[in-house]
């Protein structure tokens, strides 16, 4: 007979709770000996070593059931979701639950805050693996939505696409809300299967108004947008910085180059030929970054506010800053013709763009000009204006010449070269949306991008060399499963991508080169991006796959990213550059901080994307019925996902709009295949679509495929076994003849149909 320890060991090592039958079978216990086993198990339960679950199953004390509701708590270093049990009654922290990917066919990756019903398997280290059974609706809580009057009462349509039910609001609970207003309401207790009832707690503003569209995202994602009094007090008390022991860079013509709608300016650049005779054709460059660490010190109210936010969040009409306006838009912003404190790195490059050395300094600078990307590009192209005319030869051209050298090294390094244009919302003077288009990208953008990358590399290399704490920007290589899916998808687009090869950025760039057009390149870029791991912040140097760099950290945007501020503090402490350096107690928290700010970054990205979708929906709302050119960017059982060429907006063509046929879905080849006609819709098809429906609340759009119109793809038809191909909408000849047969049984059925009519 087994001992208590042996039974406990068996149950501990079992992935799921087990019953008495499984234990008896494992130890070959039969007949009357089962009485002994029953007594032994009762003792283990009474002693607290085991717990009884449902169906009289046994598991170690504190173990989770085989099936449970879990909630995604955070993302791990690789960007994969980590969950916790929703119900946890034990002392101490609950065990970690790692969600097992469900393969390419899964509907969507769970995000932070998502609730899931999952099947759990306990691992030997005490953690659990979860296989998702289904996504659950979010727990009842404040709901943001659009109010509309229905009789005496009203209803709220949630802005969250996951919430399918409208909320009933009685007149006495409406706070006087009017139809079309965005409101926040609490859910009241009610019946499980009825529509929920709510009470309006805040009236935000009319739907469609720019302010309301941004506030929807701020409320829906819980983005902190109000600074406490202590942080505001510290910001108001901040003063300009004098030279002191800083290096004086005010004699150098540093300039800032930013988008026309930039809200802050945290980086300035300068370049000139290297005067070292041993570096013929080489260059020297300075990247100067706002010295936020001078104003935001560890443990201060400003520091706590910045860590809570993690980063600034940018919407088409506003920014929710990481730091109060007094710092982010004033004292820390590198405006022209004013003295500003900076952390600067001076770098030397050879004629081929390889970095030879670098040095950091704490300095004081004065920008000679704040330029836009278009201004800098126009000046380089020979079209100067009043501001750039005097700067072109001595300031702007050296920057472009230095970039030409850096570009050689970049090409040799082969970072991932994705073409992912941004959507830009353009407002008219009246404050209404004037246009939605792809943001222009100039060589000036790539110039600044490459200078910033070199500065970031220099920061990481310095901290690695000195063995000091660093918040690395980590991007791990894509998994084999994701690459297999990418191989199959690209194969359907006739793009070569060898199966099972060692994936490098160079091999992915060769894939991009096979795209026939700009629109194809954008789609392939999107597919490659989806196959990548999530980039995260971590104190562990796991390298950056996408940029093909061994040492990489964010250094260049401390006004809007907390990670950059931490890197500044570590450099200050490591290089003994004065006050504001990293504290030992802060370095201990790097892993936790990295997890937190990675989650904040993902939250901001989702909120920004959703808001852009809503702004685009508002712009296209009065274009319902118009025809647009589009590209198929996704194929599902529900229909086609398309991206409109002009605006970059995403839309769904439901399967019911694709034609008079039944379509089978092939998930491996990303196809919808007509059962009767053999008509095929596939990824990357070019189609003309008619805008049928716009939902401003959710930012979603419905389109229908136009057949035979200019720009429509010549969709292929797959031969059906034993069947001749026919034109769309026509019944094959065999089927037509079959319908005309008049057997006695057929006549009987026909007579019955006539009687029913």
C-alpha positions in Angstrom: 0.0 0.0 0.0 1.3 3.5 -0.7 2.4 5.9 2.0 0.9 9.4 2.5 4.0 10.9 0.9 3.7 8.7 -2.2 0.0 9.7 -2.6 0.8 13.3 -2.1 3.7 13.1 -4.6 1.4 11.5 -7.2 -1.3 14.2 -6.8 1.3 17.0 -6.8 2.8 15.8 -10.1 -0.6 15.4 -11.8 -1.3 18.3 -14.1 -5.0 18.3 -13.2 -7.0 17.4 -10.1 -7.5 13.6 -9.8 -10.2 11.4 -8.2 -10.0 8.3 -6.0 -10.4 6.1 -9.0 -7.2 7.4 -10.7 -5.2 7.1 -7.5 -6.4 3.5 -7.0 -5.5 2.6 -10.6 -2.0 4.2 -10.2 -1.1 2.1 -7.1 -3.1 -1.0 -8.2 -5.4 -0.8 -5.2 -8.4 -3.2 -5.4 -11.2 -4.6 -3.4 -11.2 -4.0 0.4 -7.9 -2.1 0.2 -9.9 0.8 -1.2 -11.2 1.4 2.4 -7.6 2.0 3.5 -7.1 4.5 0.6 -10.3 6.3 1.5 -9.1 6.7 5.1 -5.7 7.9 4.0 -7.1 10.5 1.7 -9.5 11.8 4.4 -6.5 12.2 6.7 -4.6 14.2 4.1 -7.6 16.5 3.6 -8.1 16.9 7.3 -4.4 17.8 7.8 -4.7 20.5 5.1 -2.4 18.8 2.6 -5.2 18.2 0.0 -8.3 19.9 -1.0 -11.6 18.5 -2.4 -12.8 20.1 -5.6 -15.8 19.6 -7.7 -16.8 16.0 -8.6 -14.8 14.9 -5.5 -11.5 15.5 -7.2 -8.4 15.9 -5.1 -5.5 18.4 -5.6 -2.7 19.9 -3.5 -3.8 22.6 -1.1 -4.0 25.9 -3.0 -4.1 24.3 -6.4 -6.3 25.7 -9.1 -9.2 23.7 -10.6 -8.9 22.0 -14.0 -11.2 24.7 -15.6 -11.3 28.3 -14.2 -12.0 31.9 -15.1 -8.7 33.8 -15.4 -7.8 37.4 -16.0 -4.8 38.6 -18.0 -2.7 40.6 -15.6 0.4 41.6 -17.6 2.7 40.7 -20.4 6.0 38.9 -19.8 9.3 39.9 -21.2 8.5 38.3 -24.6 5.1 40.1 -24.8 3.1 37.0 -24.0 0.1 37.3 -21.6 0.4 36.2 -18.0 -2.9 35.7 -16.1 -4.1 35.2 -12.5 -7.2 33.3 -11.3 -10.2 35.6 -10.8 -11.2 33.7 -7.6 -8.3 33.3 -5.2 -9.0 32.8 -1.5 -5.6 31.6 -0.3 -3.0 33.6 1.6 -0.1 34.9 -0.5 0.2 35.5 -4.2 -1.7 33.2 -6.7 0.4 31.0 -9.0 1.4 32.3 -12.4 -0.7 31.2 -15.4 0.9 31.3 -18.8 -1.5 31.3 -21.7 -0.6 28.8 -24.5 -1.0 30.2 -28.0 -3.8 28.6 -29.9 -2.2 28.8 -33.3 -2.8 30.9 -36.3 -6.6 30.4 -36.3 -7.2 32.1 -33.0 -9.5 35.1 -33.2 -7.4 37.5 -31.2 -4.5 37.5 -28.7 -5.8 38.2 -25.2 -4.8 41.6 -23.8 -4.3 43.0 -20.3 -7.6 43.0 -18.5 -9.3 40.3 -20.7 -11.2 37.6 -18.8 -11.0 34.1 -20.2 -12.5 30.7 -19.4 -9.5 28.3 -19.6 -8.5 24.8 -19.1 -5.5 24.7 -16.7 -2.6 22.3 -16.4 -0.3 22.5 -13.4 3.4 22.4 -14.1 6.2 21.0 -11.9 7.4 24.4 -11.0 4.0 25.3 -9.5 2.9 27.5 -12.5 0.0 26.7 -14.8 -0.5 26.5 -18.5 -3.9 27.7 -19.7 -5.6 26.8 -22.9 -8.4 29.3 -23.7 -11.9 27.8 -24.1 -13.5 31.2 -24.8 -13.2 34.9 -24.1 -15.6 36.3 -21.5 -17.2 39.7 -21.3 -15.5 42.1 -19.1 -16.7 42.3 -15.5 -19.5 44.6 -14.8 -18.2 48.1 -14.0 -18.3 51.6 -15.4 -19.5 51.6 -19.0 -18.6 54.3 -21.5 -21.1 54.7 -24.4 -23.5 56.9 -26.4 -26.8 57.8 -24.9 -30.1 57.8 -26.8 -33.6 58.5 -25.6 -36.1 55.7 -26.0 -39.5 56.8 -24.8 -39.3 58.2 -21.3 -36.1 56.3 -20.6 -32.8 55.9 -22.5 -30.2 53.4 -23.6 -26.4 53.5 -23.7 -24.6 51.8 -26.6 -21.1 50.8 -25.2 -18.1 52.1 -27.1 -16.2 48.9 -26.2 -16.8 46.4 -29.1 -16.5 43.5 -26.7 -19.7 44.6 -24.8 -22.6 43.5 -27.0 -25.5 44.5 -24.7 -27.0 48.0 -24.5 -27.5 49.4 -21.1 -31.0 50.6 -20.0 -31.0 54.0 -18.2 -34.2 55.1 -16.4 -35.1 58.7 -16.7 -34.3 59.4 -13.0 -30.8 57.9 -13.5 -29.9 59.8 -16.7 -28.5 63.1 -15.3 -30.4 64.8 -18.0 -28.3 63.3 -20.8 -29.4 64.0 -24.4 -29.5 61.8 -27.4 -26.0 61.5 -29.0 -24.1 62.4 -25.8 -21.1 60.3 -24.6 -21.7 59.3 -21.0 -20.1 57.2 -18.3 -22.5 55.0 -16.4 -22.3 52.5 -13.5 -24.1 49.1 -13.9 -26.8 48.4 -11.3 -27.6 45.0 -9.9 -30.1 43.1 -12.1 -31.1 39.8 -13.7 -28.4 37.7 -15.3 -30.0 37.4 -18.8 -31.8 40.7 -19.1 -30.3 43.9 -20.5 -28.3 45.5 -17.7 -29.5 48.7 -16.1 -27.2 51.7 -15.4 -26.9 55.1 -13.8 -25.2 57.9 -15.6 -22.3 59.3 -13.5 -20.7 61.7 -16.1 -21.8 63.5 -19.2 -18.7 63.9 -21.4 -20.0 65.6 -24.6 -21.7 65.1 -28.0 -20.6 62.1 -30.0 -18.6 63.1 -33.1 -17.0 66.1 -31.3 -13.2 65.8 -31.4 -12.9 66.2 -27.6 -15.4 63.4 -27.0 -13.6 61.0 -29.4 -10.3 61.4 -27.4 -12.1 61.3 -24.0 -13.7 58.0 -25.0 -10.3 56.3 -25.3 -9.0 58.1 -22.1 -11.9 56.8 -20.1 -12.2 53.4 -21.7 -8.5 52.5 -21.1 -8.1 54.2 -17.7 -5.4 56.6 -18.9 -4.4 59.0 -16.1 -5.0 62.5 -17.5 -5.0 64.7 -14.4 -1.9 65.5 -12.3 -2.3 65.7 -8.6 -1.6 69.0 -6.8 1.8 67.9 -5.5 3.1 67.2 -9.1 1.7 70.5 -10.4 3.3 72.4 -7.5 6.7 70.9 -8.3 6.3 71.7 -12.0 5.4 75.3 -11.2 8.4 75.7 -9.0 10.9 74.5 -11.7 13.3 77.2 -12.9 15.5 77.6 -16.0 19.1 76.1 -15.6 22.3 78.1 -15.7 25.6 76.8 -17.2 27.3 75.8 -13.9 29.5 72.8 -14.5 27.8 71.8 -17.8 29.5 71.8 -21.1 28.6 74.9 -23.1 27.1 73.9 -26.5 25.5 77.2 -27.2 28.1 78.1 -29.8 27.1 75.1 -32.0 24.2 75.5 -34.4 22.0 72.7 -33.1 18.5 72.4 -34.6 15.4 70.5 -33.9 13.5 68.7 -36.7 9.9 67.6 -35.9 6.5 67.0 -37.4 4.5 70.2 -38.0 2.0 69.2 -35.3 4.7 68.4 -32.7 3.7 69.1 -29.1 7.2 68.8 -27.6 10.8 69.0 -28.8 13.1 66.7 -26.9 16.0 66.1 -29.4 18.4 68.4 -31.3 21.1 67.5 -33.8 24.3 68.8 -35.3 26.9 67.3 -37.7 30.2 68.3 -39.3 33.1 66.6 -41.1 35.6 65.1 -38.7 38.8 67.2 -38.6 40.9 64.1 -37.6 43.4 63.4 -40.5 43.2 59.7 -39.6 39.5 59.7 -40.3 39.3 61.0 -43.8 35.8 61.4 -45.1 34.5 60.7 -41.5 31.9 62.7 -39.6 31.2 63.8 -36.1 27.7 64.4 -34.8 25.9 65.5 -31.6 22.5 64.4 -30.4 21.3 66.6 -27.6 18.3 65.4 -25.5 16.3 67.3 -22.9 17.7 66.8 -19.4 14.5 65.8 -17.8 16.4 64.1 -14.9 17.4 67.5 -13.7 13.7 68.3 -13.0 12.2 64.9 -12.3 14.2 63.2 -9.5 13.6 59.8 -8.0 10.7 59.6 -5.4 9.4 63.1 -6.2 5.7 63.7 -7.0 6.6 64.3 -10.6 8.5 61.0 -10.7 5.5 59.1 -9.2 3.2 60.7 -11.8 5.5 59.9 -14.7 6.0 56.3 -13.6 2.2 55.9 -13.2 1.7 57.0 -16.8 4.7 55.3 -18.3 4.5 57.4 -21.5 2.6 60.2 -23.2 -0.4 59.3 -25.2 -0.9 61.1 -28.6 -4.4 61.6 -30.1 -5.2 63.5 -33.3 -6.5 66.5 -31.3 -4.5 66.4 -28.1 -1.8 64.8 -26.1 -2.0 63.3 -22.6 1.5 64.1 -21.4 3.7 62.0 -19.1 4.8 65.3 -17.5 2.8 68.5 -16.7 2.7 71.2 -19.4 5.1 73.4 -17.6 7.8 70.9 -18.2 6.8 68.9 -21.3 5.9 71.9 -23.4 8.2 74.6 -21.8 11.2 74.1 -19.6 12.2 70.6 -21.0 11.2 71.4 -24.6 14.1 72.5 -26.8 12.5 75.6 -28.3 14.6 77.9 -30.5 16.7 80.7 -29.2 16.4 79.8 -25.5 18.9 78.1 -23.2 18.0 74.5 -22.3 19.7 71.8 -20.2 20.5 68.6 -22.1 22.1 65.2 -21.9 24.2 65.0 -25.1 26.3 62.4 -26.9 29.0 63.2 -29.3 29.8 60.5 -31.8 32.4 59.9 -34.5 31.8 57.9 -37.6 34.1 56.8 -40.5 33.3 57.4 -44.1 31.3 54.2 -44.3 29.1 55.2 -41.3 30.6 52.9 -38.7 30.7 54.4 -35.2 34.2 54.7 -34.0 33.7 56.1 -30.5 31.4 58.3 -28.5 31.3 60.4 -25.3 28.4 61.7 -23.1 28.1 65.1 -21.5 25.7 67.2 -19.5 25.4 70.4 -21.3 23.5 73.7 -22.0 22.4 74.3 -25.6 20.4 76.9 -27.6 18.6 75.7 -30.7 19.1 78.0 -33.7 15.9 76.8 -35.4 12.9 74.6 -34.9 12.2 73.1 -38.3 9.6 70.7 -39.6 10.5 67.6 -41.6 9.1 69.2 -44.8 11.2 72.4 -44.2 14.4 70.4 -43.7 13.7 68.2 -46.8 12.8 71.2 -49.0 16.0 73.0 -48.0 18.0 69.9 -48.8 16.2 69.7 -52.2 17.1 73.4 -52.9 13.8 75.0 -51.9 14.7 77.2 -49.0 12.5 79.6 -47.1 13.3 82.6 -44.9 14.2 80.4 -42.0 16.3 77.7 -43.8 18.0 80.0 -46.4 20.9 80.9 -44.0 21.1 77.4 -42.5 21.2 75.2 -45.6 24.9 75.1 -46.4 26.4 75.1 -42.9 23.8 73.3 -40.8 21.3 71.3 -42.9 23.6 69.9 -45.7 26.2 68.5 -43.2 23.4 66.6 -41.5 22.3 65.0 -44.8 25.9 64.3 -45.7 26.5 62.6 -42.4 23.3 60.6 -42.8 24.5 59.4 -46.3 27.5 57.8 -44.5 25.3 56.3 -41.8 23.0 54.9 -44.4 25.8 52.8 -45.8 26.4 51.1 -42.4 22.6 50.7 -42.0 22.3 48.9 -45.3 25.1 46.6 -44.4 23.5 45.9 -41.0 20.1 45.1 -42.6 17.6 46.1 -40.0 14.0 45.2 -40.7 12.8 47.7 -43.3 9.0 47.7 -42.9 6.8 50.2 -44.8 4.1 51.1 -42.4 2.6 54.5 -43.1 0.7 56.4 -40.4 -2.7 57.8 -40.8 -2.9 61.5 -40.3 -6.0 63.4 -39.3 -6.0 66.9 -40.8 -8.2 69.5 -39.2 -9.6 72.6 -40.9 -9.6 76.1 -39.4 -13.1 75.5 -38.1 -11.9 72.6 -36.0 -13.6 69.9 -38.1 -11.9 67.1 -39.8 -10.7 68.2 -43.2 -9.0 65.0 -44.5 -7.6 61.6 -43.5 -4.6 60.6 -45.4 -1.2 58.8 -45.1 1.4 60.8 -43.3 4.2 61.9 -45.7 7.6 60.4 -45.1 10.7 62.2 -46.2 14.4 61.4 -46.1 14.6 63.9 -43.3 12.5 61.5 -41.2 15.0 58.7 -41.8 17.9 61.0 -41.0 16.5 61.8 -37.6 15.6 58.2 -37.0 19.1 57.0 -37.7 20.7 59.7 -35.6 18.4 58.7 -32.7 19.2 55.0 -33.1 22.9 55.7 -32.9 22.4 57.7 -29.7 20.3 54.9 -28.2 23.0 52.4 -29.1 25.7 54.6 -27.5 23.7 54.8 -24.3 23.2 51.0 -24.1 26.9 50.3 -24.9 28.1 52.7 -22.2 25.9 51.1 -19.5 26.8 47.6 -20.6 30.6 48.5 -20.6 30.3 50.0 -17.1 28.1 47.2 -15.9 25.4 49.6 -14.7 21.6 49.0 -14.7 20.0 49.7 -18.0 16.4 49.6 -19.2 16.9 47.8 -22.5 14.5 47.9 -25.4 14.1 44.2 -26.2 12.7 42.7 -29.3 13.2 38.9 -29.5 13.2 36.9 -32.7 9.8 35.6 -34.0 8.7 32.1 -33.0 8.9 29.1 -35.4 5.0 28.8 -35.3 4.6 32.4 -36.5 7.2 32.0 -39.2 5.4 28.9 -40.5 2.2 30.8 -40.7 3.9 33.7 -42.5 5.4 31.2 -45.0 2.0 29.8 -45.8 0.4 33.3 -46.1 3.2 34.6 -48.4 3.0 31.5 -50.5 -0.6 32.4 -51.4 0.7 35.8 -52.6 3.3 34.2 -54.8 6.1 35.5 -52.6 9.1 33.2 -51.9 10.0 32.6 -48.3 11.8 29.4 -47.6 10.2 27.1 -45.0 12.3 26.3 -42.0 15.1 28.7 -42.7 16.9 30.6 -40.0 15.0 33.8 -39.9 17.0 37.0 -40.1 16.1 40.6 -40.8 17.9 40.3 -44.1 15.7 37.3 -45.2 12.6 39.3 -44.3 13.8 42.3 -46.2 14.2 40.0 -49.3 10.6 39.1 -48.9 9.6 42.8 -48.9 11.6 43.4 -52.1 9.3 40.9 -53.9 6.3 43.2 -53.4 5.1 44.5 -56.8 3.7 47.9 -55.6 3.7 50.3 -52.8 0.3 49.0 -51.6 1.6 45.4 -51.8 4.6 46.4 -49.8 2.5 47.9 -47.1 0.4 44.7 -46.8 3.5 42.5 -46.7 5.0 44.8 -44.1 1.8 44.4 -42.0 2.0 40.6 -42.3 5.6 40.6 -41.2 4.8 42.9 -38.3 2.0 40.6 -37.1 4.5 37.7 -37.1 6.9 39.5 -34.8 7.3 39.3 -31.0 6.1 42.3 -29.0 8.9 44.7 -28.1 9.2 45.3 -24.4 11.3 47.1 -21.8 13.5 44.9 -19.6 16.7 45.1 -17.5 17.8 41.9 -19.3 19.8 42.5 -22.5 18.0 40.1 -24.9 18.9 42.3 -27.9 16.8 43.9 -30.6 16.0 41.6 -33.5 14.2 44.1 -35.7 17.0 46.6 -35.6 19.6 43.9 -35.7 21.4 45.4 -32.7 23.1 43.7 -29.7 22.8 46.7 -27.4 19.8 48.9 -27.6 18.0 51.2 -25.1 15.7 54.2 -25.4 17.6 57.4 -24.5 16.2 60.1 -26.9 12.6 60.9 -25.6 12.6 61.3 -21.8 9.8 63.9 -22.0 7.4 61.3 -23.2 8.9 57.9 -22.1 9.7 56.9 -18.6 12.2 54.2 -19.9 14.4 57.0 -21.4 14.4 58.9 -18.1 15.7 55.8 -16.3 18.5 55.4 -18.8 19.4 59.1 -18.3 19.6 58.6 -14.6 21.8 55.5 -14.9 24.2 57.4 -17.3 24.4 60.3 -14.8 25.2 58.0 -12.0 27.7 55.9 -14.0 29.6 58.8 -15.5 29.4 61.0 -12.4 27.6 63.8 -14.2 26.0 65.5 -11.2 22.7 65.2 -9.3 19.7 63.3 -10.4 21.4 59.9 -11.0 19.9 56.5 -10.5 19.4 55.4 -6.9 20.2 51.8 -5.8 16.6 51.2 -4.6 15.4 52.3 -8.0 17.7 49.8 -9.8 16.3 46.9 -7.8 12.8 47.7 -9.2 13.8 47.7 -12.8 12.2 44.3 -13.7 8.8 45.4 -12.2 9.1 48.9 -13.8 9.9 47.3 -17.2 6.7 45.2 -16.9 4.6 48.2 -15.9 5.8 50.5 -18.6 5.5 47.8 -21.3 1.9 47.4 -20.4 1.4 51.2 -20.4 2.9 51.4 -23.8 0.6 48.7 -25.1 -2.4 50.5 -23.6 -1.4 53.8 -25.3 -1.0 52.1 -28.6 -4.5 50.5 -28.5 -6.1 53.8 -27.3 -4.4 55.8 -30.1 -5.4 53.3 -32.8 -9.0 53.2 -31.6 -9.2 56.9 -31.5 -7.8 57.2 -35.0 -10.4 54.7 -36.2 -13.2 56.8 -34.7 -11.9 60.0 -36.2 -11.7 58.3 -39.6 -15.2 57.0 -39.1 -16.5 60.5 -38.5 -14.8 61.7 -41.6 -16.2 58.9 -43.8 -19.7 59.0 -42.2 -21.0 61.4 -44.9 -19.4 59.3 -47.7 -21.7 56.3 -47.2 -22.6 54.9 -50.6 -19.4 56.0 -52.3 -17.0 53.5 -53.9 -13.4 53.1 -52.7 -10.4 51.1 -53.8 -9.2 48.6 -51.2 -6.9 45.7 -50.5 -7.9 42.5 -48.7 -5.8 42.5 -45.5 -7.5 39.6 -43.7 -9.7 36.6 -44.5 -12.0 35.0 -41.8 -15.1 32.9 -41.6 -17.1 36.1 -41.1 -15.9 37.8 -44.3 -13.1 40.0 -45.6 -11.1 42.7 -43.8 -10.0 45.4 -46.1 -7.8 48.5 -46.0 -9.1 51.5 -48.0 -6.3 52.9 -50.2 -6.7 56.6 -49.6 -7.4 56.9 -45.9 -5.9 53.6 -44.7 -9.1 52.9 -42.8 -10.0 49.3 -42.0 -13.4 47.9 -43.0 -15.3 44.6 -43.0 -17.1 43.0 -46.0 -19.4 40.5 -44.3 -19.5 37.1 -46.1 -23.2 37.8 -47.0 -22.1 40.7 -49.3 -19.7 38.6 -51.4 -22.2 37.1 -53.8 -25.0 34.7 -54.2 -23.1 31.6 -53.1 -22.0 29.6 -50.0 -18.3 30.3 -49.2 -16.0 27.8 -47.5 -13.1 29.2 -45.4 -9.6 27.8 -45.9 -7.7 29.1 -42.8 -4.3 27.7 -44.0 -4.4 29.5 -47.4 -6.4 32.6 -46.2 -9.2 32.0 -48.8 -12.9 32.1 -49.1 -14.0 29.7 -51.9 -17.5 29.7 -53.4 -19.0 26.2 -53.2 -21.2 26.7 -56.3 -19.2 29.1 -58.5 -15.7 28.3 -57.3 -15.1 32.1 -56.9 -12.1 32.8 -54.7 -11.4 35.7 -52.4 -7.8 35.7 -51.1 -5.4 37.8 -49.1 -4.0 40.8 -51.1 -6.8 40.9 -53.6 -7.5 44.3 -55.0 -11.2 45.2 -54.9 -13.6 48.0 -55.4 -16.0 48.3 -52.4 -19.0 50.4 -51.6 -19.2 52.0 -48.1 -22.4 50.7 -46.6 -22.3 51.5 -42.9 -20.2 53.6 -40.5 -20.4 53.2 -36.7 -18.8 56.3 -35.1 -19.2 54.8 -31.6 -16.9 51.8 -32.2 -15.0 53.3 -35.2 -16.0 50.3 -37.4 -17.1 50.3 -41.0 -19.1 47.8 -43.2 -18.5 47.6 -47.0 -19.8 45.5 -49.8 -17.8 44.3 -52.7 -18.7 45.9 -56.1 -18.5 43.4 -58.9 -17.4 44.4 -62.4 -16.5 48.0 -61.5 -13.2 49.6 -62.5 -10.4 48.6 -60.1 -12.1 45.3 -59.1 -9.8 42.4 -59.0 -10.2 39.6 -61.6 -11.1 37.1 -58.9 -10.1 33.6 -59.7 -12.3 30.5 -59.7 -11.2 27.2 -58.5 -12.3 24.2 -60.6 -14.8 22.0 -58.8 -14.4 18.2 -59.2 -16.7 17.0 -62.1 -18.1 20.4 -62.7 -17.7 22.9 -65.5 -17.0 26.5 -64.6 -19.8 29.0 -65.0 -20.3 32.7 -64.7 -21.1 34.1 -61.3 -24.8 33.8 -60.4 -25.5 31.1 -63.0 -26.6 27.6 -62.1 -24.5 24.8 -63.6 -26.2 22.8 -66.4 -26.3 19.5 -64.4 -28.0 21.2 -61.5 -30.5 22.9 -63.7 -31.5 19.6 -65.4 -31.8 17.9 -62.0 -34.3 20.5 -60.9 -36.5 19.8 -64.0 -36.9 16.1 -63.2 -40.5 15.2 -62.3 -40.6 11.9 -60.4 -43.8 11.0 -58.6 -42.1 12.0 -55.4 -41.1 15.3 -56.9 -44.6 15.9 -58.1 -46.0 15.2 -54.6 -43.6 17.7 -53.1 -44.4 20.3 -55.7 -48.2 19.9 -55.1 -47.6 20.4 -51.4 -45.7 23.6 -52.0 -48.5 24.9 -54.2 -51.0 24.1 -51.5 -48.9 26.0 -48.9 -48.7 29.0 -51.2 
